[in-house]
Amino acid sequence: MTDGPAEGPPTDRESPVGRPVIRGDPTLTGEHAERAVAFDPDDPDSLAEAAETVSQFSQNTAGAPDNVYMLRGAAACAALVRGEGSYKAASERAGGDATVAFIRKWSRVHDLPRSIRRHVAKGEIAPTAAKHIARVAGEARLLLAWAALDHDLTVRQIRSVASTVNDGHTVEEALAAEGVTLGEMSMELSQDAYCELRRQAALEDVDPGRLVGEALETYLDE
């Protein structure tokens, strides 16, 4: 396994590393948005600030340990890795308790898809859970995150699922081992929609979930 910043699973992150896309959104982080810091890995002063932030973050001295604070620390880790060129160099630059493993874990949290990081910022996915979601690759990250939300998975369960997936099993198999069915969720419908869904499902002799799935696929394709 290489030590460079390319190590790790692919993501759908489109914004530049260190930009406070989520942290700077007042609808998600409220007053924190005004104080959101962008870390530019190509700017020496910004990189120095990232190194200091990572050092403080690793020692829990960068501020109150809320979700936004942790996302800021993750952004600083990611920017420092890009700027220094490797996890090892980033660790040496930050010092303190910022080990290679620490920086790698939090850099991957910053590289999670935006749709997942929004739930972290809102407090619906704990940062400690996000670290384990970030251990798996590609679509598995999304599937695990959505299952965590839909079934109130504990951090221990999320860690277990991530380990099982990395051992070569599918997300569906890993969730089943925790008693969770992938794709199963509950939702509320308006009275009219509920009545019509049930009526149509009865007439076609199919499960209501099948009709909902087909309608969603058509909607999303459009």
C-alpha positions as protocol buffer text, in pm:
chain_id: "A"
residue {
  index: 1
  type: MET
  ca { x: 0 y: 0 z: 0 }
}
residue {
  index: 2
  type: THR
  ca { x: 138 y: 340 z: -100 }
}
residue {
  index: 3
  type: ASP
  ca { x: 163 y: 634 z: 134 }
}
residue {
  index: 4
  type: GLY
  ca { x: 72 y: 905 z: -116 }
}
residue {
  index: 5
  type: PRO
  ca { x: -250 y: 1107 z: -125 }
}
residue {
  index: 6
  type: ALA
  ca { x: -392 y: 891 z: -405 }
}
residue {
  index: 7
  type: GLU
  ca { x: -431 y: 605 z: -157 }
}
residue {
  index: 8
  type: GLY
  ca { x: -787 y: 525 z: -66 }
}
residue {
  index: 9
  type: PRO
  ca { x: -1122 y: 461 z: -232 }
}
residue {
  index: 10
  type: PRO
  ca { x: -1258 y: 682 z: -510 }
}
residue {
  index: 11
  type: THR
  ca { x: -1515 y: 946 z: -418 }
}
residue {
  index: 12
  type: ASP
  ca { x: -1760 y: 1170 z: -596 }
}
residue {
  index: 13
  type: ARG
  ca { x: -1620 y: 1482 z: -434 }
}
residue {
  index: 14
  type: GLU
  ca { x: -1622 y: 1756 z: -696 }
}
residue {
  index: 15
  type: SER
  ca { x: -1519 y: 2060 z: -493 }
}
residue {
  index: 16
  type: PRO
  ca { x: -1152 y: 2146 z: -434 }
}
residue {
  index: 17
  type: VAL
  ca { x: -990 y: 1995 z: -127 }
}
residue {
  index: 18
  type: GLY
  ca { x: -1031 y: 2218 z: 176 }
}
residue {
  index: 19
  type: ARG
  ca { x: -1317 y: 2429 z: 40 }
}
residue {
  index: 20
  type: PRO
  ca { x: -1589 y: 2465 z: 307 }
}
residue {
  index: 21
  type: VAL
  ca { x: -1877 y: 2360 z: 81 }
}
residue {
  index: 22
  type: ILE
  ca { x: -2065 y: 2196 z: 369 }
}
residue {
  index: 23
  type: ARG
  ca { x: -1914 y: 2394 z: 658 }
}
residue {
  index: 24
  type: GLY
  ca { x: -1988 y: 2719 z: 475 }
}
residue {
  index: 25
  type: ASP
  ca { x: -2356 y: 2640 z: 419 }
}
residue {
  index: 26
  type: PRO
  ca { x: -2561 y: 2832 z: 679 }
}
residue {
  index: 27
  type: THR
  ca { x: -2862 y: 2605 z: 622 }
}
residue {
  index: 28
  type: LEU
  ca { x: -2651 y: 2320 z: 760 }
}
residue {
  index: 29
  type: THR
  ca { x: -2413 y: 2477 z: 1008 }
}
residue {
  index: 30
  type: GLY
  ca { x: -2587 y: 2799 z: 1110 }
}
residue {
  index: 31
  type: GLU
  ca { x: -2357 y: 3063 z: 1258 }
}
residue {
  index: 32
  type: HIS
  ca { x: -2057 y: 2832 z: 1207 }
}
residue {
  index: 33
  type: ALA
  ca { x: -2080 y: 2902 z: 833 }
}
residue {
  index: 34
  type: GLU
  ca { x: -1953 y: 3258 z: 877 }
}
residue {
  index: 35
  type: ARG
  ca { x: -1636 y: 3127 z: 1039 }
}
residue {
  index: 36
  type: ALA
  ca { x: -1574 y: 2842 z: 794 }
}
residue {
  index: 37
  type: VAL
  ca { x: -1208 y: 2826 z: 691 }
}
residue {
  index: 38
  type: ALA
  ca { x: -1090 y: 2720 z: 347 }
}
residue {
  index: 39
  type: PHE
  ca { x: -759 y: 2534 z: 342 }
}
residue {
  index: 40
  type: ASP
  ca { x: -563 y: 2576 z: 19 }
}
residue {
  index: 41
  type: PRO
  ca { x: -295 y: 2306 z: -19 }
}
residue {
  index: 42
  type: ASP
  ca { x: -114 y: 2523 z: -275 }
}
residue {
  index: 43
  type: ASP
  ca { x: -85 y: 2829 z: -50 }
}
residue {
  index: 44
  type: PRO
  ca { x: 202 y: 2819 z: 206 }
}
residue {
  index: 45
  type: ASP
  ca { x: 20 y: 3032 z: 464 }
}
residue {
  index: 46
  type: SER
  ca { x: -300 y: 2832 z: 431 }
}
residue {
  index: 47
  type: LEU
  ca { x: -104 y: 2509 z: 452 }
}
residue {
  index: 48
  type: ALA
  ca { x: 61 y: 2630 z: 772 }
}
residue {
  index: 49
  type: GLU
  ca { x: -284 y: 2702 z: 916 }
}
residue {
  index: 50
  type: ALA
  ca { x: -396 y: 2353 z: 812 }
}
residue {
  index: 51
  type: ALA
  ca { x: -95 y: 2200 z: 988 }
}
residue {
  index: 52
  type: GLU
  ca { x: -174 y: 2391 z: 1308 }
}
residue {
  index: 53
  type: THR
  ca { x: -541 y: 2294 z: 1285 }
}
residue {
  index: 54
  type: VAL
  ca { x: -452 y: 1926 z: 1240 }
}
residue {
  index: 55
  type: SER
  ca { x: -216 y: 1940 z: 1536 }
}
residue {
  index: 56
  type: GLN
  ca { x: -483 y: 2097 z: 1757 }
}
residue {
  index: 57
  type: PHE
  ca { x: -748 y: 1862 z: 1621 }
}
residue {
  index: 58
  type: SER
  ca { x: -539 y: 1557 z: 1706 }
}
residue {
  index: 59
  type: GLN
  ca { x: -506 y: 1684 z: 2062 }
}
residue {
  index: 60
  type: ASN
  ca { x: -869 y: 1803 z: 2094 }
}
residue {
  index: 61
  type: THR
  ca { x: -763 y: 2163 z: 2141 }
}
residue {
  index: 62
  type: ALA
  ca { x: -909 y: 2319 z: 1824 }
}
residue {
  index: 63
  type: GLY
  ca { x: -1250 y: 2400 z: 1968 }
}
residue {
  index: 64
  type: ALA
  ca { x: -1568 y: 2237 z: 2093 }
}
residue {
  index: 65
  type: PRO
  ca { x: -1587 y: 1878 z: 1966 }
}
residue {
  index: 66
  type: ASP
  ca { x: -1904 y: 1914 z: 1756 }
}
residue {
  index: 67
  type: ASN
  ca { x: -1966 y: 1786 z: 1404 }
}
residue {
  index: 68
  type: VAL
  ca { x: -1863 y: 2109 z: 1232 }
}
residue {
  index: 69
  type: TYR
  ca { x: -1540 y: 2121 z: 1431 }
}
residue {
  index: 70
  type: MET
  ca { x: -1463 y: 1766 z: 1321 }
}
residue {
  index: 71
  type: LEU
  ca { x: -1539 y: 1843 z: 956 }
}
residue {
  index: 72
  type: ARG
  ca { x: -1299 y: 2137 z: 979 }
}
residue {
  index: 73
  type: GLY
  ca { x: -1031 y: 1906 z: 1119 }
}
residue {
  index: 74
  type: ALA
  ca { x: -1098 y: 1656 z: 842 }
}
residue {
  index: 75
  type: ALA
  ca { x: -1066 y: 1930 z: 579 }
}
residue {
  index: 76
  type: ALA
  ca { x: -735 y: 2041 z: 730 }
}
residue {
  index: 77
  type: CYS
  ca { x: -608 y: 1681 z: 723 }
}
residue {
  index: 78
  type: ALA
  ca { x: -701 y: 1642 z: 357 }
}
residue {
  index: 79
  type: ALA
  ca { x: -543 y: 1973 z: 256 }
}
residue {
  index: 80
  type: LEU
  ca { x: -225 y: 1896 z: 450 }
}
residue {
  index: 81
  type: VAL
  ca { x: -188 y: 1559 z: 279 }
}
residue {
  index: 82
  type: ARG
  ca { x: -232 y: 1718 z: -64 }
}
residue {
  index: 83
  type: GLY
  ca { x: 7 y: 1999 z: 17 }
}
residue {
  index: 84
  type: GLU
  ca { x: 280 y: 1780 z: 170 }
}
residue {
  index: 85
  type: GLY
  ca { x: 239 y: 1497 z: -79 }
}
residue {
  index: 86
  type: SER
  ca { x: 193 y: 1203 z: 159 }
}
residue {
  index: 87
  type: TYR
  ca { x: 34 y: 1098 z: 485 }
}
residue {
  index: 88
  type: LYS
  ca { x: 377 y: 1056 z: 642 }
}
residue {
  index: 89
  type: ALA
  ca { x: 492 y: 1405 z: 548 }
}
residue {
  index: 90
  type: ALA
  ca { x: 162 y: 1549 z: 668 }
}
residue {
  index: 91
  type: SER
  ca { x: 202 y: 1372 z: 1002 }
}
residue {
  index: 92
  type: GLU
  ca { x: 556 y: 1504 z: 1043 }
}
residue {
  index: 93
  type: ARG
  ca { x: 445 y: 1857 z: 957 }
}
residue {
  index: 94
  type: ALA
  ca { x: 154 y: 1858 z: 1202 }
}
residue {
  index: 95
  type: GLY
  ca { x: 334 y: 1685 z: 1488 }
}
residue {
  index: 96
  type: GLY
  ca { x: 158 y: 1626 z: 1817 }
}
residue {
  index: 97
  type: ASP
  ca { x: -75 y: 1327 z: 1814 }
}
residue {
  index: 98
  type: ALA
  ca { x: -140 y: 1355 z: 1440 }
}
residue {
  index: 99
  type: THR
  ca { x: -25 y: 1008 z: 1339 }
}
residue {
  index: 100
  type: VAL
  ca { x: -39 y: 874 z: 984 }
}
residue {
  index: 101
  type: ALA
  ca { x: -342 y: 663 z: 1078 }
}
residue {
  index: 102
  type: PHE
  ca { x: -519 y: 963 z: 1232 }
}
residue {
  index: 103
  type: ILE
  ca { x: -464 y: 1183 z: 927 }
}
residue {
  index: 104
  type: ARG
  ca { x: -559 y: 906 z: 684 }
}
residue {
  index: 105
  type: LYS
  ca { x: -890 y: 838 z: 860 }
}
residue {
  index: 106
  type: TRP
  ca { x: -997 y: 1201 z: 874 }
}
residue {
  index: 107
  type: SER
  ca { x: -879 y: 1281 z: 522 }
}
residue {
  index: 108
  type: ARG
  ca { x: -1110 y: 1008 z: 398 }
}
residue {
  index: 109
  type: VAL
  ca { x: -1399 y: 1160 z: 591 }
}
residue {
  index: 110
  type: HIS
  ca { x: -1338 y: 1487 z: 408 }
}
residue {
  index: 111
  type: ASP
  ca { x: -1338 y: 1296 z: 78 }
}
residue {
  index: 112
  type: LEU
  ca { x: -1676 y: 1137 z: 141 }
}
residue {
  index: 113
  type: PRO
  ca { x: -1946 y: 1231 z: -111 }
}
residue {
  index: 114
  type: ARG
  ca { x: -2116 y: 1561 z: -36 }
}
residue {
  index: 115
  type: SER
  ca { x: -2451 y: 1388 z: 15 }
}
residue {
  index: 116
  type: ILE
  ca { x: -2304 y: 1198 z: 310 }
}
residue {
  index: 117
  type: ARG
  ca { x: -2114 y: 1493 z: 457 }
}
residue {
  index: 118
  type: ARG
  ca { x: -2439 y: 1691 z: 469 }
}
residue {
  index: 119
  type: HIS
  ca { x: -2578 y: 1437 z: 713 }
}
residue {
  index: 120
  type: VAL
  ca { x: -2259 y: 1455 z: 918 }
}
residue {
  index: 121
  type: ALA
  ca { x: -2289 y: 1834 z: 941 }
}
residue {
  index: 122
  type: LYS
  ca { x: -2654 y: 1805 z: 1047 }
}
residue {
  index: 123
  type: GLY
  ca { x: -2562 y: 1561 z: 1323 }
}
residue {
  index: 124
  type: GLU
  ca { x: -2751 y: 1271 z: 1167 }
}
residue {
  index: 125
  type: ILE
  ca { x: -2434 y: 1068 z: 1106 }
}
residue {
  index: 126
  type: ALA
  ca { x: -2175 y: 1087 z: 1383 }
}
residue {
  index: 127
  type: PRO
  ca { x: -1822 y: 1176 z: 1270 }
}
residue {
  index: 128
  type: THR
  ca { x: -1698 y: 860 z: 1441 }
}
residue {
  index: 129
  type: ALA
  ca { x: -1941 y: 663 z: 1223 }
}
residue {
  index: 130
  type: ALA
  ca { x: -1834 y: 857 z: 914 }
}
residue {
  index: 131
  type: LYS
  ca { x: -1477 y: 738 z: 970 }
}
residue {
  index: 132
  type: HIS
  ca { x: -1592 y: 379 z: 925 }
}
residue {
  index: 133
  type: ILE
  ca { x: -1816 y: 459 z: 628 }
}
residue {
  index: 134
  type: ALA
  ca { x: -1510 y: 616 z: 466 }
}
residue {
  index: 135
  type: ARG
  ca { x: -1323 y: 286 z: 496 }
}
residue {
  index: 136
  type: VAL
  ca { x: -1525 y: 129 z: 215 }
}
residue {
  index: 137
  type: ALA
  ca { x: -1513 y: 222 z: -152 }
}
residue {
  index: 138
  type: GLY
  ca { x: -1742 y: 360 z: -419 }
}
residue {
  index: 139
  type: GLU
  ca { x: -2115 y: 292 z: -401 }
}
residue {
  index: 140
  type: ALA
  ca { x: -2068 y: 89 z: -82 }
}
residue {
  index: 141
  type: ARG
  ca { x: -2011 y: 419 z: 101 }
}
residue {
  index: 142
  type: LEU
  ca { x: -2349 y: 549 z: -5 }
}
residue {
  index: 143
  type: LEU
  ca { x: -2532 y: 224 z: 67 }
}
residue {
  index: 144
  type: LEU
  ca { x: -2381 y: 196 z: 414 }
}
residue {
  index: 145
  type: ALA
  ca { x: -2456 y: 561 z: 493 }
}
residue {
  index: 146
  type: TRP
  ca { x: -2819 y: 535 z: 385 }
}
residue {
  index: 147
  type: ALA
  ca { x: -2866 y: 210 z: 577 }
}
residue {
  index: 148
  type: ALA
  ca { x: -2716 y: 377 z: 884 }
}
residue {
  index: 149
  type: LEU
  ca { x: -2973 y: 656 z: 857 }
}
residue {
  index: 150
  type: ASP
  ca { x: -3270 y: 434 z: 782 }
}
residue {
  index: 151
  type: HIS
  ca { x: -3201 y: 181 z: 1057 }
}
residue {
  index: 152
  type: ASP
  ca { x: -3029 y: 394 z: 1325 }
}
residue {
  index: 153
  type: LEU
  ca { x: -2717 y: 178 z: 1309 }
}
residue {
  index: 154
  type: THR
  ca { x: -2474 y: 219 z: 1596 }
}
residue {
  index: 155
  type: VAL
  ca { x: -2110 y: 307 z: 1539 }
}
residue {
  index: 156
  type: ARG
  ca { x: -2024 y: -49 z: 1637 }
}
residue {
  index: 157
  type: GLN
  ca { x: -2259 y: -188 z: 1373 }
}
residue {
  index: 158
  type: ILE
  ca { x: -2124 y: 46 z: 1106 }
}
residue {
  index: 159
  type: ARG
  ca { x: -1769 y: -53 z: 1194 }
}
residue {
  index: 160
  type: SER
  ca { x: -1866 y: -421 z: 1172 }
}
residue {
  index: 161
  type: VAL
  ca { x: -2034 y: -377 z: 832 }
}
residue {
  index: 162
  type: ALA
  ca { x: -1735 y: -184 z: 695 }
}
residue {
  index: 163
  type: SER
  ca { x: -1497 y: -459 z: 811 }
}
residue {
  index: 164
  type: THR
  ca { x: -1715 y: -731 z: 657 }
}
residue {
  index: 165
  type: VAL
  ca { x: -1731 y: -544 z: 325 }
}
residue {
  index: 166
  type: ASN
  ca { x: -1354 y: -500 z: 323 }
}
residue {
  index: 167
  type: ASP
  ca { x: -1324 y: -874 z: 383 }
}
residue {
  index: 168
  type: GLY
  ca { x: -1487 y: -930 z: 43 }
}
residue {
  index: 169
  type: HIS
  ca { x: -1858 y: -944 z: 120 }
}
residue {
  index: 170
  type: THR
  ca { x: -2127 y: -726 z: -38 }
}
residue {
  index: 171
  type: VAL
  ca { x: -2293 y: -446 z: 158 }
}
residue {
  index: 172
  type: GLU
  ca { x: -2617 y: -643 z: 142 }
}
residue {
  index: 173
  type: GLU
  ca { x: -2452 y: -947 z: 301 }
}
residue {
  index: 174
  type: ALA
  ca { x: -2276 y: -739 z: 564 }
}
residue {
  index: 175
  type: LEU
  ca { x: -2597 y: -560 z: 663 }
}
residue {
  index: 176
  type: ALA
  ca { x: -2790 y: -887 z: 672 }
}
residue {
  index: 177
  type: ALA
  ca { x: -2542 y: -1012 z: 933 }
}
residue {
  index: 178
  type: GLU
  ca { x: -2656 y: -718 z: 1148 }
}
residue {
  index: 179
  type: GLY
  ca { x: -3023 y: -800 z: 1088 }
}
residue {
  index: 180
  type: VAL
  ca { x: -3072 y: -515 z: 840 }
}
residue {
  index: 181
  type: THR
  ca { x: -3229 y: -541 z: 494 }
}
residue {
  index: 182
  type: LEU
  ca { x: -3060 y: -320 z: 235 }
}
residue {
  index: 183
  type: GLY
  ca { x: -3310 y: -92 z: 62 }
}
residue {
  index: 184
  type: GLU
  ca { x: -3573 y: -121 z: 333 }
}
residue {
  index: 185
  type: MET
  ca { x: -3699 y: 208 z: 470 }
}
residue {
  index: 186
  type: SER
  ca { x: -4015 y: 359 z: 612 }
}
residue {
  index: 187
  type: MET
  ca { x: -4176 y: 681 z: 490 }
}
residue {
  index: 188
  type: GLU
  ca { x: -4497 y: 875 z: 527 }
}
residue {
  index: 189
  type: LEU
  ca { x: -4729 y: 940 z: 233 }
}
residue {
  index: 190
  type: SER
  ca { x: -5023 y: 1172 z: 201 }
}
residue {
  index: 191
  type: GLN
  ca { x: -5358 y: 1004 z: 257 }
}
residue {
  index: 192
  type: ASP
  ca { x: -5448 y: 1030 z: -112 }
}
residue {
  index: 193
  type: ALA
  ca { x: -5115 y: 890 z: -232 }
}
residue {
  index: 194
  type: TYR
  ca { x: -5128 y: 608 z: 23 }
}
residue {
  index: 195
  type: CYS
  ca { x: -5481 y: 509 z: -74 }
}
residue {
  index: 196
  type: GLU
  ca { x: -5407 y: 517 z: -447 }
}
residue {
  index: 197
  type: LEU
  ca { x: -5082 y: 323 z: -406 }
}
residue {
  index: 198
  type: ARG
  ca { x: -5257 y: 48 z: -216 }
}
residue {
  index: 199
  type: ARG
  ca { x: -5547 y: 41 z: -463 }
}
residue {
  index: 200
  type: GLN
  ca { x: -5319 y: 20 z: -766 }
}
residue {
  index: 201
  type: ALA
  ca { x: -5098 y: -245 z: -605 }
}
residue {
  index: 202
  type: ALA
  ca { x: -5405 y: -458 z: -530 }
}
residue {
  index: 203
  type: LEU
  ca { x: -5535 y: -426 z: -886 }
}
residue {
  index: 204
  type: GLU
  ca { x: -5198 y: -524 z: -1031 }
}
residue {
  index: 205
  type: ASP
  ca { x: -5142 y: -788 z: -762 }
}
residue {
  index: 206
  type: VAL
  ca { x: -4792 y: -659 z: -682 }
}
residue {
  index: 207
  type: ASP
  ca { x: -4617 y: -539 z: -370 }
}
residue {
  index: 208
  type: PRO
  ca { x: -4657 y: -161 z: -311 }
}
residue {
  index: 209
  type: GLY
  ca { x: -4279 y: -133 z: -280 }
}
residue {
  index: 210
  type: ARG
  ca { x: -4243 y: -251 z: -638 }
}
residue {
  index: 211
  type: LEU
  ca { x: -4470 y: 26 z: -767 }
}
residue {
  index: 212
  type: VAL
  ca { x: -4286 y: 287 z: -562 }
}
residue {
  index: 213
  type: GLY
  ca { x: -3950 y: 159 z: -688 }
}
residue {
  index: 214
  type: GLU
  ca { x: -4060 y: 165 z: -1051 }
}
residue {
  index: 215
  type: ALA
  ca { x: -4203 y: 515 z: -1016 }
}
residue {
  index: 216
  type: LEU
  ca { x: -3884 y: 640 z: -852 }
}
residue {
  index: 217
  type: GLU
  ca { x: -3663 y: 489 z: -1120 }
}
residue {
  index: 218
  type: THR
  ca { x: -3870 y: 660 z: -1389 }
}
residue {
  index: 219
  type: TYR
  ca { x: -3856 y: 992 z: -1202 }
}
residue {
  index: 220
  type: LEU
  ca { x: -3482 y: 975 z: -1140 }
}
residue {
  index: 221
  type: ASP
  ca { x: -3408 y: 872 z: -1501 }
}
residue {
  index: 222
  type: GLU
  ca { x: -3589 y: 1183 z: -1618 }
}
